[in-house]
Amino acid sequence: MWCAETSQSSEPSGRRSSRLAADARKPDLAPTARRGLAYGVFSAAYGLAWLVGATLIGALYARSLPEVELLAVLTQALALVVFVPLLRSGKGARPAA
């Protein structure tokens, strides 16, 4: 039980730190005149993805806990497949100031 409590208490800080990292990258991705639109589109897509993901996890949890675990592993693997090539290409790095 302590593991679940620790996980629940630390989850909001992890979510906030990932959100801060994403917010820090957005100014580099959009011209100044369109930056407000970029933030809005990103926030809408992020919120929609959060809703769809939470709904999917809830539906899977009602069926089978191993399916929830499989979904978690597959989404993390997909994130690595997308992230590693970006890291190697240098597009994930910030430009030198």
CORFEN-V311179 format. One record per residue. N is the residue number from 0. PHI is phi in radians with two decimals (* if undefined). PSI is psi in whole degrees, -180 to 180 (none if undefined). OMEGA is omega in whole degrees, 0 to 359 (999 if undefined). Layout:
n:N phi:PHI psi:PSI omega:OMEGA
n:N phi:PHI psi:PSI omega:OMEGA
This chain:
n:0 phi:* psi:-36 omega:181
n:1 phi:-1.09 psi:-31 omega:180
n:2 phi:-1.13 psi:-44 omega:179
n:3 phi:-1.13 psi:-41 omega:180
n:4 phi:-1.15 psi:-42 omega:178
n:5 phi:-1.11 psi:-43 omega:179
n:6 phi:-1.08 psi:-45 omega:181
n:7 phi:-1.14 psi:-36 omega:182
n:8 phi:-1.33 psi:-28 omega:182
n:9 phi:-1.62 psi:-15 omega:184
n:10 phi:-1.05 psi:-45 omega:181
n:11 phi:-1.07 psi:-35 omega:179
n:12 phi:-1.22 psi:-36 omega:176
n:13 phi:-1.15 psi:-40 omega:178
n:14 phi:-1.13 psi:-41 omega:181
n:15 phi:-1.16 psi:-41 omega:181
n:16 phi:-1.17 psi:-37 omega:177
n:17 phi:-1.20 psi:-35 omega:178
n:18 phi:-1.16 psi:-40 omega:178
n:19 phi:-1.12 psi:-40 omega:179
n:20 phi:-1.11 psi:-41 omega:179
n:21 phi:-1.18 psi:-41 omega:179
n:22 phi:-1.11 psi:-34 omega:181
n:23 phi:-1.20 psi:-28 omega:182
n:24 phi:-1.46 psi:-25 omega:187
n:25 phi:-1.05 psi:-39 omega:180
n:26 phi:-1.04 psi:-29 omega:179
n:27 phi:-1.33 psi:-17 omega:188
n:28 phi:-1.70 psi:-13 omega:183
n:29 phi:-2.36 psi:144 omega:176
n:30 phi:-1.13 psi:155 omega:185
n:31 phi:-0.95 psi:-41 omega:183
n:32 phi:-1.17 psi:-24 omega:183
n:33 phi:-1.93 psi:10 omega:185
n:34 phi:-1.12 psi:-39 omega:178
n:35 phi:-1.07 psi:-42 omega:177
n:36 phi:-1.10 psi:-41 omega:180
n:37 phi:-1.08 psi:-44 omega:178
n:38 phi:-1.11 psi:-42 omega:181
n:39 phi:-1.14 psi:-45 omega:180
n:40 phi:-1.13 psi:-43 omega:179
n:41 phi:-1.07 psi:-47 omega:181
n:42 phi:-1.11 psi:-39 omega:178
n:43 phi:-1.14 psi:-45 omega:179
n:44 phi:-1.15 psi:-41 omega:179
n:45 phi:-1.08 psi:-46 omega:180
n:46 phi:-1.14 psi:-41 omega:179
n:47 phi:-1.15 psi:-42 omega:178
n:48 phi:-1.11 psi:-39 omega:178
n:49 phi:-1.09 psi:-45 omega:180
n:50 phi:-1.11 psi:-47 omega:180
n:51 phi:-1.11 psi:-44 omega:180
n:52 phi:-1.10 psi:-45 omega:180
n:53 phi:-1.13 psi:-39 omega:178
n:54 phi:-1.15 psi:-44 omega:179
n:55 phi:-1.10 psi:-45 omega:179
n:56 phi:-1.11 psi:-42 omega:178
n:57 phi:-1.08 psi:-43 omega:179
n:58 phi:-1.15 psi:-42 omega:179
n:59 phi:-1.18 psi:-37 omega:180
n:60 phi:-1.09 psi:-36 omega:178
n:61 phi:-1.17 psi:-28 omega:181
n:62 phi:-1.55 psi:-53 omega:189
n:63 phi:-2.88 psi:127 omega:177
n:64 phi:-1.12 psi:-40 omega:177
n:65 phi:-1.03 psi:-30 omega:177
n:66 phi:-1.19 psi:-35 omega:176
n:67 phi:-1.12 psi:-44 omega:179
n:68 phi:-1.10 psi:-42 omega:178
n:69 phi:-1.09 psi:-43 omega:177
n:70 phi:-1.05 psi:-42 omega:179
n:71 phi:-1.09 psi:-45 omega:180
n:72 phi:-1.14 psi:-43 omega:181
n:73 phi:-1.16 psi:-40 omega:180
n:74 phi:-1.20 psi:-36 omega:177
n:75 phi:-1.19 psi:-39 omega:177
n:76 phi:-1.13 psi:-41 omega:177
n:77 phi:-1.09 psi:-41 omega:178
n:78 phi:-1.07 psi:-40 omega:177
n:79 phi:-1.14 psi:-40 omega:180
n:80 phi:-1.07 psi:-36 omega:179
n:81 phi:-1.41 psi:-41 omega:188
n:82 phi:-1.29 psi:-44 omega:185
n:83 phi:-1.04 psi:-47 omega:177
n:84 phi:-1.08 psi:-36 omega:177
n:85 phi:-1.12 psi:-40 omega:180
n:86 phi:-1.13 psi:-42 omega:181
n:87 phi:-1.22 psi:-34 omega:182
n:88 phi:-1.35 psi:-15 omega:181
n:89 phi:1.57 psi:-5 omega:180
n:90 phi:-1.27 psi:-18 omega:178
n:91 phi:-1.49 psi:-10 omega:183
n:92 phi:-1.56 psi:150 omega:176
n:93 phi:-1.34 psi:145 omega:176
n:94 phi:-1.19 psi:151 omega:179
n:95 phi:-1.19 psi:140 omega:182
n:96 phi:-1.56 psi:none omega:999
